[in-house]
Structure formats: C-alpha cells, structure tokens
Amino acid sequence: MSKIIIIAGSNNKNLEVANEFKKNLASKDVESEVLDLVSLNLPLYTPAAELEGIPLDIAKYKKIIDNAQGFIFSIPEYNGGVPPVVTNFIAWISRSGDLNWRESFNGKPAALSSFSGSGGI
C-alpha cells in the first residue's frame, strides 16, 4: 500500500493520534495524508444545501478518497455513535461525482482508532 488516508474526526486527541499514525507510517516509507475533518468546516449537508451547490472543495476530497488504497479512521465515540463531522463529510462525498460513492471506500482496508476522553457514564 502506498497511500493511506488518515481521517481525523476531532481536532483534539484524535488529531494527535492521526498525526502519530502519519509519522509512524512515514518511518516505514508508507505515504499517508491526514484529513482533518473539523478544519474542513463543511456546511451541514441537507437537500436544501445541496441545491445551493456542493462545496467546491468536496471534489478535491472525493479525489483524495478515491485514490486512497486504505484508511485509518481516528475518530472519537460521540453519544454512542460516529461524530457528526464524519457523517456530514460522508454525506457530501456521497452526493458528489458521477460514480457510485461506495466505490470510493469499497474493497479498501480500513483501521479504526479512537481516543474518547470524556470518561462516559
């Protein structure tokens, strides 16, 4: 594998973990890129927002995802599920391009990591 996309779903500890993955992969001569979803500051996906137009940067991110050979998701647990920033990103990706968006992810290995610091109940 020569290109791993590390998707950070928070800009705190999970982003730190994502950057550690990048550093460790580089030491093994594996090309990787951290995609900090929080810093993308995407608008909330809704059908009405889509009518206003898909954000211009989404085409760039879709190309990055399409060209990935694998993924590391560094995302926190959020209220028992996936953080909204992650589902929002996937929603925009799914609405861009001509191809079936699932092809962007299908058949590519993925790893999950999480740092959730709230302690929970």
BELTA-V211784 format. One record per residue. N is the residue number from 1. RES is the residue in one letter. PHI is phi in degrees with one decimal (999 if undefined). Layout:
BEGIN
n=N res=RES phi=PHI
n=N res=RES phi=PHI
END
This chain:
BEGIN
n=1 res=M phi=999
n=2 res=S phi=-114.3
n=3 res=K phi=-139.9
n=4 res=I phi=-110.3
n=5 res=I phi=-100.9
n=6 res=I phi=-103.5
n=7 res=I phi=-98.6
n=8 res=A phi=-97.0
n=9 res=G phi=-102.0
n=10 res=S phi=-155.2
n=11 res=N phi=-105.6
n=12 res=N phi=-112.7
n=13 res=K phi=-62.4
n=14 res=N phi=-67.1
n=15 res=L phi=-69.0
n=16 res=E phi=-60.3
n=17 res=V phi=-62.3
n=18 res=A phi=-59.2
n=19 res=N phi=-67.3
n=20 res=E phi=-66.3
n=21 res=F phi=-57.8
n=22 res=K phi=-58.6
n=23 res=K phi=-62.7
n=24 res=N phi=-66.8
n=25 res=L phi=-65.7
n=26 res=A phi=-60.5
n=27 res=S phi=-66.9
n=28 res=K phi=-105.9
n=29 res=D phi=59.3
n=30 res=V phi=-106.9
n=31 res=E phi=-73.6
n=32 res=S phi=-148.3
n=33 res=E phi=-143.7
n=34 res=V phi=-90.8
n=35 res=L phi=-110.9
n=36 res=D phi=-84.8
n=37 res=L phi=-64.4
n=38 res=V phi=-64.7
n=39 res=S phi=-70.4
n=40 res=L phi=-66.8
n=41 res=N phi=51.4
n=42 res=L phi=-71.3
n=43 res=P phi=-67.4
n=44 res=L phi=-63.4
n=45 res=Y phi=-72.7
n=46 res=T phi=-146.3
n=47 res=P phi=-57.5
n=48 res=A phi=-65.5
n=49 res=A phi=-64.6
n=50 res=E phi=-63.9
n=51 res=L phi=-62.2
n=52 res=E phi=-75.9
n=53 res=G phi=122.2
n=54 res=I phi=-72.9
n=55 res=P phi=-51.6
n=56 res=L phi=-56.8
n=57 res=D phi=-68.0
n=58 res=I phi=-60.2
n=59 res=A phi=-58.8
n=60 res=K phi=-64.5
n=61 res=Y phi=-70.0
n=62 res=K phi=-63.0
n=63 res=K phi=-63.8
n=64 res=I phi=-60.3
n=65 res=I phi=-64.5
n=66 res=D phi=-60.0
n=67 res=N phi=-86.0
n=68 res=A phi=-67.4
n=69 res=Q phi=-104.4
n=70 res=G phi=-177.1
n=71 res=F phi=-135.0
n=72 res=I phi=-123.4
n=73 res=F phi=-99.8
n=74 res=S phi=-110.4
n=75 res=I phi=-133.9
n=76 res=P phi=-81.8
n=77 res=E phi=-70.4
n=78 res=Y phi=-132.2
n=79 res=N phi=50.4
n=80 res=G phi=80.6
n=81 res=G phi=-150.1
n=82 res=V phi=-89.7
n=83 res=P phi=-60.0
n=84 res=P phi=-54.9
n=85 res=V phi=-62.3
n=86 res=V phi=-75.1
n=87 res=T phi=-65.5
n=88 res=N phi=-64.0
n=89 res=F phi=-59.3
n=90 res=I phi=-64.5
n=91 res=A phi=-60.5
n=92 res=W phi=-65.0
n=93 res=I phi=-60.1
n=94 res=S phi=-67.4
n=95 res=R phi=-101.5
n=96 res=S phi=-111.2
n=97 res=G phi=82.4
n=98 res=D phi=-95.5
n=99 res=L phi=-84.8
n=100 res=N phi=-60.3
n=101 res=W phi=-60.1
n=102 res=R phi=-63.1
n=103 res=E phi=-62.4
n=104 res=S phi=-65.6
n=105 res=F phi=-115.6
n=106 res=N phi=-59.0
n=107 res=G phi=76.0
n=108 res=K phi=-107.6
n=109 res=P phi=-64.4
n=110 res=A phi=-141.0
n=111 res=A phi=-125.6
n=112 res=L phi=-115.9
n=113 res=S phi=-137.9
n=114 res=S phi=-152.1
n=115 res=F phi=-126.8
n=116 res=S phi=-116.2
n=117 res=G phi=-98.5
n=118 res=S phi=-75.8
n=119 res=G phi=90.2
n=120 res=G phi=64.0
n=121 res=I phi=-113.3
END
